Amino acid sequence: MSLLKIQNFNKLISDRKLSPIYLFVGEESYLIDLCLRKIEKLLAVGDLNREVFYASETCVENILSSLKTLPFLNNKRVVIVKAFNKIKAIDAEKLTNYLSNIVETSCLILLYSDNFKKETVTKRREFVDKCINSKNCISIDCRKRYKNEIKEFVRNEFTLRGKIVLDDVISMIIDENDSNNLLNISNEIEKLSLFVGKNRKNVTQDDFEKISGYTIEENMYTLSSSLESKNLENSIFIFEKLVSVGEEPLVLLSVISSSIRRMLNAKSVLEEQCISSTKIALRLGVNKFHVEVFLSNLKKHDIKSLKESLKMILEADTIIKTKNGDTISTLEKVILFICR
């Protein structure tokens, strides 16, 4: 068997066909969150019948105990295991038996937020393979999308909302947004669908042109996220967009500086002490839904390069304030250095 495509998963959910075990595999956290919400909505479980574990912070006995607990005033209980790509090898091995000995009153959801084909821990890799081939488990492909797949994603999302959209409009939505950020694209789809209203099916280029365009705040956030992920192409694209609408160089430098300082602070905290992702989120002011992506991006940077980036930012600050050079090219050099 192979990983299920998102559109096929959506079809099963539409047909109200549920599985006792789900495995979501891939780096695209937005797709994982989207699918998870659909399952939880269909099961209609409350907090009393929903338990969340982080694989790196618990043992498999706790997960199995939760699965065996009977639901309270409901038919099902949901047990979610996040960051399953970090589960210990011995725990992955122990959990294998559950694939063929499921608890009918529970639904186990495993979130493997990484590329499992790069998995180096044998027992983890074996467990994922067994999940994919198990009749009791539906495994869904949530990897990063290629551009042609993003077009299909946009079309399907409009279809789910009862809308028809032309290829030209789809291309405009993708070009206007960061093609690596499905959350932004999905927000644009939702905004367009609401604008068109319930009584009209077709979404036109005119509709898009009337409501398109990021706010300054959204662009600032996207610039910061792109720097953290070392996405040079998108960082330059957003930077030029902000410059074109007249954003002040010092404001842009402040956004860049804040992003670097936050990563440097996170690196220091992680090296000094063992701390959970939830506490990292609270300490650094990172949205709890984005903390896993932030920590994944953090691995692309090291303390030495982050400190060197701060030195360049200080030099750029001097150039901008003294007007002793081309401020735009100076900022571009800083972005290049961070994303190099």
C-alpha positions as CSV (number, residue, x, y, z in Angstrom):
1,M,0.0,0.0,0.0
2,S,1.0,3.7,-0.3
3,L,0.3,7.0,1.4
4,L,-3.2,8.3,0.8
5,K,-3.6,11.6,-1.1
6,I,-5.3,14.5,0.7
7,Q,-8.2,14.5,-1.8
8,N,-8.8,10.8,-1.1
9,F,-8.7,11.5,2.6
10,N,-11.2,14.3,2.1
11,K,-13.5,11.9,0.2
12,L,-13.5,9.4,3.1
13,I,-14.3,12.2,5.6
14,S,-17.1,13.4,3.4
15,D,-18.5,9.8,3.3
16,R,-18.1,9.7,7.1
17,K,-15.7,6.7,6.8
18,L,-13.5,6.6,9.9
19,S,-10.4,4.5,10.7
20,P,-9.2,3.3,14.2
21,I,-5.7,4.7,13.4
22,Y,-4.5,7.6,11.4
23,L,-0.9,8.4,10.5
24,F,-0.1,11.9,9.0
25,V,3.3,12.0,7.4
26,G,5.2,15.0,6.1
27,E,6.6,18.4,6.7
28,E,3.5,20.4,5.7
29,S,2.2,21.2,9.2
30,Y,-0.8,23.1,7.8
31,L,-2.1,20.0,6.0
32,I,-1.7,17.9,9.1
33,D,-3.6,20.4,11.3
34,L,-6.3,20.7,8.6
35,C,-6.9,17.0,8.4
36,L,-6.8,16.6,12.2
37,R,-9.6,19.2,12.6
38,K,-11.7,17.4,10.1
39,I,-11.4,14.1,12.0
40,E,-12.1,15.8,15.4
41,K,-15.2,17.5,13.9
42,L,-16.6,14.3,12.5
43,L,-16.0,12.4,15.8
44,A,-17.4,15.4,17.7
45,V,-15.5,14.6,20.9
46,G,-15.1,17.1,23.7
47,D,-12.1,17.7,26.0
48,L,-13.1,14.8,28.3
49,N,-12.6,12.3,25.4
50,R,-9.5,13.9,23.8
51,E,-6.0,13.5,25.0
52,V,-2.8,14.8,23.5
53,F,0.7,13.4,23.9
54,Y,4.1,14.6,22.7
55,A,6.1,11.6,21.6
56,S,9.4,12.9,23.0
57,E,7.9,13.7,26.4
58,T,5.9,10.5,27.2
59,C,6.2,6.7,27.2
60,V,4.2,4.3,25.1
61,E,2.5,2.9,28.3
62,N,0.7,6.2,28.8
63,I,-0.5,6.2,25.3
64,L,-1.8,2.6,25.5
65,S,-3.4,3.3,28.8
66,S,-5.3,6.3,27.3
67,L,-6.4,4.2,24.4
68,K,-7.9,1.6,26.7
69,T,-9.8,4.2,28.7
70,L,-13.5,4.1,27.9
71,P,-15.0,7.2,26.4
72,F,-17.3,9.4,28.7
73,L,-20.8,9.9,27.3
74,N,-19.6,9.3,23.8
75,N,-18.9,6.5,21.3
76,K,-15.3,7.4,20.7
77,R,-12.2,8.7,22.4
78,V,-9.4,10.4,20.5
79,V,-5.7,10.0,21.4
80,I,-3.3,12.3,19.5
81,V,0.4,11.8,19.5
82,K,2.3,14.8,18.2
83,A,5.9,14.9,16.9
84,F,5.7,11.2,16.4
85,N,8.9,11.4,14.4
86,K,10.7,11.8,17.8
87,I,9.3,8.7,19.5
88,K,11.9,6.5,21.1
89,A,12.8,3.3,19.1
90,I,11.7,1.0,21.9
91,D,8.3,2.8,22.2
92,A,7.8,2.5,18.5
93,E,8.4,-1.2,18.7
94,K,6.0,-1.6,21.7
95,L,3.3,0.3,19.8
96,T,3.5,-2.1,16.8
97,N,1.3,-4.6,18.5
98,Y,-1.6,-2.1,18.6
99,L,-1.8,-2.1,14.8
100,S,-3.4,-5.5,14.9
101,N,-5.0,-5.3,18.4
102,I,-6.9,-2.0,18.2
103,V,-9.4,-0.7,20.8
104,E,-12.7,-0.1,19.0
105,T,-13.8,2.7,21.2
106,S,-10.6,4.8,20.6
107,C,-9.2,6.6,17.6
108,L,-5.4,6.9,17.6
109,I,-3.9,9.8,15.5
110,L,-0.1,9.9,14.9
111,L,1.4,13.1,13.6
112,Y,4.8,12.4,12.0
113,S,5.8,16.0,11.0
114,D,8.8,15.1,8.9
115,N,9.9,13.2,5.8
116,F,9.8,9.6,6.9
117,K,11.9,8.5,3.9
118,K,14.9,10.2,5.7
119,E,14.2,8.3,8.9
120,T,17.4,6.9,10.3
121,V,16.0,5.1,13.4
122,T,15.3,1.5,12.2
123,K,12.4,0.8,14.6
124,R,10.6,4.1,13.8
125,R,11.0,3.4,10.1
126,E,9.7,-0.1,10.5
127,F,6.7,1.1,12.5
128,V,5.8,3.8,9.8
129,D,6.1,1.1,7.1
130,K,3.8,-1.2,9.1
131,C,1.2,1.6,9.5
132,I,1.2,2.3,5.8
133,N,0.5,-1.4,5.2
134,S,-1.9,-2.0,8.0
135,K,-5.7,-2.5,7.2
136,N,-6.4,-0.7,10.5
137,C,-4.5,2.5,9.7
138,I,-5.0,5.2,7.1
139,S,-1.7,6.9,6.3
140,I,-1.9,10.3,4.7
141,D,0.7,12.1,2.6
142,C,1.3,15.6,4.1
143,R,4.7,16.4,2.5
144,K,5.6,19.8,1.1
145,R,3.7,20.3,-2.1
146,Y,5.2,21.0,-5.6
147,K,3.8,24.0,-7.4
148,N,1.5,21.9,-9.7
149,E,0.2,20.1,-6.6
150,I,-0.5,23.5,-4.9
151,K,-2.7,24.4,-7.8
152,E,-4.6,21.2,-7.3
153,F,-4.8,21.9,-3.6
154,V,-6.3,25.4,-4.3
155,R,-8.8,24.0,-6.8
156,N,-9.9,21.3,-4.3
157,E,-10.3,23.8,-1.5
158,F,-12.6,25.9,-3.7
159,T,-14.5,22.8,-4.7
160,L,-15.1,21.9,-1.0
161,R,-16.6,25.4,-0.6
162,G,-18.8,24.9,-3.6
163,K,-16.9,27.3,-5.8
164,I,-15.4,27.1,-9.4
165,V,-12.1,28.9,-10.1
166,L,-10.2,29.3,-13.3
167,D,-6.5,28.4,-13.7
168,D,-5.5,32.0,-14.2
169,V,-7.0,33.0,-10.8
170,I,-5.3,30.0,-9.1
171,S,-1.9,31.1,-10.5
172,M,-2.5,34.7,-9.2
173,I,-3.4,33.4,-5.7
174,I,-0.2,31.3,-5.6
175,D,2.0,34.1,-7.0
176,E,0.6,36.7,-4.6
177,N,1.2,34.4,-1.6
178,D,4.2,32.4,-0.5
179,S,3.8,29.1,-2.3
180,N,5.5,27.3,0.6
181,N,2.9,28.6,3.0
182,L,-0.4,26.8,2.6
183,L,-1.9,28.6,5.6
184,N,-1.6,31.9,3.8
185,I,-3.0,30.4,0.6
186,S,-5.9,28.8,2.5
187,N,-6.8,32.1,4.2
188,E,-6.9,33.8,0.7
189,I,-9.2,31.0,-0.5
190,E,-11.5,31.5,2.5
191,K,-11.5,35.3,2.0
192,L,-12.4,35.0,-1.7
193,S,-15.2,32.5,-1.0
194,L,-16.8,34.7,1.6
195,F,-16.5,37.7,-0.7
196,V,-18.2,35.8,-3.6
197,G,-21.0,34.8,-1.3
198,K,-23.4,31.8,-1.2
199,N,-25.4,32.7,-4.3
200,R,-22.5,32.7,-6.8
201,K,-20.3,29.8,-7.7
202,N,-17.6,31.3,-10.0
203,V,-14.6,33.1,-8.6
204,T,-13.3,35.6,-11.1
205,Q,-10.1,37.6,-11.6
206,D,-12.0,40.7,-10.8
207,D,-13.0,39.2,-7.4
208,F,-9.4,38.5,-6.6
209,E,-8.2,42.0,-7.7
210,K,-10.8,43.6,-5.4
211,I,-9.6,41.9,-2.2
212,S,-6.1,40.8,-2.9
213,G,-3.0,42.1,-1.2
214,Y,-1.3,41.5,2.1
215,T,-1.6,43.9,4.9
216,I,1.8,45.3,6.1
217,E,1.6,43.2,9.2
218,E,1.1,40.0,7.3
219,N,4.0,40.8,5.0
220,M,6.2,41.5,8.1
221,Y,5.3,38.1,9.6
222,T,5.9,36.4,6.3
223,L,9.3,38.0,5.9
224,S,10.3,36.9,9.4
225,S,9.0,33.3,8.7
226,S,10.9,33.2,5.4
227,L,14.2,34.2,7.1
228,E,13.7,31.6,9.7
229,S,13.2,28.9,7.1
230,K,16.1,30.3,5.0
231,N,13.8,30.7,2.0
232,L,15.9,33.3,0.1
233,E,13.6,33.6,-2.9
234,N,10.5,34.4,-0.8
235,S,12.5,36.6,1.6
236,I,13.7,38.8,-1.2
237,F,10.2,38.8,-2.8
238,I,8.5,40.0,0.4
239,F,11.3,42.5,1.1
240,E,10.9,44.1,-2.3
241,K,7.1,44.1,-1.9
242,L,7.4,46.1,1.4
243,V,10.0,48.5,-0.1
244,S,7.6,49.1,-3.1
245,V,4.8,50.2,-0.7
246,G,7.2,52.6,1.0
247,E,8.0,50.8,4.2
248,E,10.9,52.4,6.1
249,P,14.3,50.6,6.0
250,L,14.7,50.9,9.7
251,V,11.3,49.2,10.3
252,L,12.4,46.4,8.0
253,L,15.7,46.1,9.8
254,S,13.9,45.9,13.1
255,V,11.8,42.9,11.8
256,I,15.0,41.2,10.6
257,S,16.7,41.9,13.9
258,S,13.8,40.6,16.0
259,S,13.7,37.3,14.0
260,I,17.4,36.7,14.5
261,R,17.3,37.6,18.2
262,R,14.4,35.3,18.8
263,M,16.3,32.4,17.1
264,L,19.4,33.2,19.1
265,N,17.5,33.3,22.3
266,A,15.8,29.9,21.5
267,K,19.2,28.3,20.6
268,S,20.6,29.5,24.0
269,V,17.6,28.1,25.9
270,L,17.7,24.8,24.2
271,E,21.5,24.4,24.8
272,E,21.3,25.4,28.4
273,Q,18.4,23.1,29.5
274,C,16.0,20.5,28.5
275,I,12.7,22.3,27.8
276,S,9.5,21.3,26.1
277,S,8.2,22.8,22.9
278,T,5.2,24.2,24.8
279,K,7.5,26.1,27.2
280,I,9.6,27.3,24.3
281,A,6.5,28.8,22.7
282,L,5.5,30.6,25.9
283,R,8.9,31.9,26.6
284,L,9.6,33.3,23.1
285,G,6.0,34.4,22.3
286,V,5.7,31.8,19.4
287,N,2.1,30.8,18.6
288,K,1.7,27.2,19.9
289,F,0.4,26.1,16.5
290,H,3.6,27.3,14.9
291,V,6.2,26.2,17.5
292,E,7.0,22.9,15.8
293,V,7.7,24.7,12.5
294,F,9.8,27.3,14.3
295,L,11.9,24.6,16.0
296,S,12.3,22.8,12.8
297,N,13.5,26.0,11.1
298,L,15.8,26.7,14.0
299,K,17.9,23.6,13.1
300,K,18.9,25.3,9.9
301,H,20.8,28.0,11.9
302,D,23.7,27.8,14.3
303,I,24.7,30.2,17.1
304,K,27.9,31.4,15.3
305,S,26.1,32.4,12.1
306,L,23.2,34.1,14.1
307,K,25.7,36.2,16.0
308,E,27.4,37.1,12.8
309,S,24.0,38.1,11.4
310,L,23.5,40.5,14.4
311,K,26.9,42.1,13.6
312,M,25.7,42.7,10.0
313,I,22.4,44.1,11.3
314,L,24.3,46.6,13.6
315,E,26.5,47.7,10.6
316,A,23.3,48.1,8.5
317,D,21.7,50.2,11.2
318,T,24.7,52.5,11.1
319,I,24.6,52.8,7.3
320,I,20.8,53.6,7.3
321,K,21.0,56.2,10.1
322,T,24.1,58.0,8.7
323,K,22.8,57.6,5.1
324,N,26.3,56.5,4.2
325,G,25.4,54.0,1.5
326,D,22.6,52.3,-0.4
327,T,20.2,51.2,2.3
328,I,18.2,48.8,0.1
329,S,21.3,46.9,-1.2
330,T,22.6,46.9,2.4
331,L,19.4,45.2,3.7
332,E,19.5,42.7,0.8
333,K,23.0,41.7,1.8
334,V,21.8,41.0,5.3
335,I,19.0,38.8,4.0
336,L,21.4,37.0,1.7
337,F,23.8,36.4,4.6
338,I,21.0,35.0,6.8
339,C,19.6,32.7,4.1
340,R,22.9,31.7,2.5
